[in-house]
Amino acid sequence: MQDHPPNTDDGLMDDLLAELDSRDQTVRHESANVLLEMQGNQEDTVADKAQPATKKQDSKSRHEARQARKAAALAQNQAPTDRDADARLEREAKEEDASIKETCDKLGVQIHEIPPDGHCLFSAIADQLALLNILPPAQANYVIVRAAAANFIYTHPDDFLPFLPSAFGEDGVGATNAGLMTPQQFEQYCMTIKDTGAWGGEPEILALSRAYKVPIHVVQGGVPRIVEHNPGPPPRFFAKAARISYHRRMYGLGEHYNSLRPKNAISQVAGKIQSAFS
């Protein structure tokens, strides 16, 4: 992948998207308003740059348009909701939390909270890689892990292209075919994962599992309770696994990852004593 100079507007967009995850409702609403304003400005900019119908927009214009649409969608999610909806979300959050904690107790692990800054998946996995002595502590950070995910995806396009969203295939507006990303779009996707605060998901988890040759187990509130991502086909045995938790309702926008660290001996004994008397 070629390195590209950072874009100030893109950096601001990343910061604002991260702030939409804030626990502070005022911060979320202020960020949402700025994002909506940026959307309007970017749509005007893209319109000014548009070429005649016989020519395609350049890649930067398309990227700006996609960022604007994403920002608008996320910002609109911050609109005030009614009390019934708030109560439902609060109930779902508590149910999810209880389910995840129950699984954690069975595994003998506890949640180590990761900041909701847009890098949570990569920071959570970095924390696990340090615990497993796969990465030295000085390198166990989201910058290193993002680069590892992006580089692995970029060097294994056949394994990942079918699972990545294409702006012009079945994931695009008004699409009539299941087209894949173009080489340019694929490179841009990898650069975005590497250099911005873009959220990571299933493709990045699988890439990191294979890059570091370690299973990554994701504990969640839904079914199944544990989703396993393995670097090789079963029934290969792995002596250790990285464990993270996936939360849909924990923060403002929901989706968030934490690291799961082993409980210390005192905590385990205290838990057993409490269970014996419950």
CORGI-V528149 format. One record per pair of residues at least 4 apart in sequence whose C-alpha atoms are under 6 Angstrom apart, sorted by the first residue. I is the first residue (numbers start at 1). J is the second residue. D is the distance in Angstrom with one decimal. If there is no record, write none. Layout:
I;J;D / I;J;D
//
This chain:
14;197;5.4 / 16;31;5.5 / 18;117;4.8 / 18;118;5.1 / 20;28;4.7 / 21;116;6.0 / 21;251;5.7 / 21;252;4.7 / 21;253;5.6 / 32;75;4.3 / 35;71;5.7 / 36;72;5.5 / 38;42;5.9 / 39;68;4.6 / 46;61;5.6 / 50;57;5.9 / 51;55;5.8 / 71;75;5.9 / 93;249;5.0 / 96;221;4.7 / 99;221;5.2 / 100;220;5.8 / 100;221;5.3 / 104;108;6.0 / 104;109;5.1 / 104;110;6.0 / 108;262;6.0 / 108;263;5.8 / 109;260;5.8 / 109;261;5.3 / 109;262;4.2 / 109;263;5.0 / 110;260;5.4 / 110;261;5.4 / 110;263;5.9 / 111;260;4.7 / 112;259;5.1 / 112;260;5.7 / 113;258;5.3 / 114;120;6.0 / 114;258;5.2 / 116;120;5.9 / 118;197;5.1 / 118;199;5.8 / 119;197;5.9 / 120;124;5.9 / 120;257;5.5 / 121;257;5.2 / 122;126;6.0 / 122;142;4.9 / 122;145;5.8 / 123;141;5.7 / 123;142;4.7 / 124;258;5.4 / 124;259;4.6 / 126;140;4.7 / 126;141;5.4 / 128;242;5.4 / 129;134;5.0 / 129;135;5.4 / 130;134;5.9 / 130;135;5.0 / 130;136;5.9 / 130;137;5.6 / 130;140;5.9 / 135;140;5.8 / 142;146;5.7 / 146;194;5.0 / 147;151;5.9 / 147;194;4.9 / 149;204;5.7 / 149;207;5.5 / 149;208;5.4 / 150;190;5.0 / 150;193;5.9 / 150;194;5.5 / 157;161;5.5 / 165;171;5.8 / 166;171;5.6 / 166;180;5.7 / 166;181;5.0 / 167;172;4.6 / 168;172;4.9 / 169;175;5.7 / 169;177;5.6 / 169;178;4.7 / 169;179;4.0 / 169;180;5.9 / 170;175;5.3 / 170;177;5.6 / 170;178;4.5 / 181;185;5.5 / 181;186;5.8 / 191;195;5.9 / 192;196;5.4 / 193;198;5.9 / 200;204;5.8 / 206;229;5.9 / 207;211;5.9 / 208;212;5.9 / 209;213;5.5 / 209;214;5.2 / 209;215;5.5 / 209;216;5.9 / 209;231;5.2 / 210;231;4.2 / 213;231;5.4 / 214;241;5.9 / 215;229;5.6 / 215;230;4.4 / 215;231;6.0 / 215;241;4.8 / 216;229;5.1 / 216;241;5.7 / 216;242;4.7 / 216;243;5.8 / 217;227;5.7 / 217;228;4.5 / 217;243;4.8 / 218;226;5.5 / 218;227;5.0 / 218;243;6.0 / 218;244;5.1 / 218;245;5.3 / 219;225;5.8 / 219;226;4.5 / 219;245;4.5 / 220;225;5.3 / 220;245;5.9 / 220;246;5.1 / 243;260;5.5 / 244;258;5.6 / 244;259;4.5 / 244;260;5.1 / 245;257;5.4 / 245;258;5.1 / 246;256;5.8 / 246;257;4.7 / 247;255;5.5 / 247;256;5.0 / 248;254;4.3 / 248;255;4.3 / 249;254;4.1 / 250;254;5.4 / 263;267;6.0
//
